[in-house]
Amino acid sequence: MIFLRWLGGFIILFWIIGLIFKIGGGFINLLLLFTALVFIIDTLLGKKKGI
């Protein structure tokens, strides 16, 4: 699931770039929604590591 977190980070980065330069429009917002869903699923289903 670490890969999904990296992927989510890149999508959020592209979303911020899209906001700054006013490009991408609705596509960037769809990617952000997808990223939020992946993060929630990862948080709920991710295995907790013991200390």
N, C-alpha and C positions, 0 to 999 in steps of 0.2 A: 504493500500500500504506500510505500515511500514514493514510488514512481508517480502515483496519483497526486500526492502533495506537491511534487515538483511541477507536474503538469498544471495543477491549479495555480501555482505561483506564477508560471509563465503566462497563463491566461489572464490573471489579474494584472500583470505587468502590461500586457497588450491592451487591456481595458483602460488603464491609466494613460497610456500613450494615446489611445483613441480619444480620450476626454481632452487631453492637452491639445492635440492637433485637429480635433473635430473631424476625424475620419472613422469609417467603419459603421457608424450609425447603429441600427438595430442588431446587426450581426454580433457586435461586441457585447451588447447587452444579453444576447442569447448565450454567448460563451460564458459570461459571468454567472448567469443562472445555472448553467451546467456545472460550473465550478463549485457553486454553493451546494448543489445537490451532492456532488462527489465528496465534498468535505463533510457534509452531514452523514452520509453513508459510511465514510471512513471512520468518523468519530464514533458512530453507534456500533459498527461491526468490528472495529479494530481491536486487536488483542492488547490487553494491558500488560506492560512489562513490570515484573517485580523488581524491587530494589535489592 
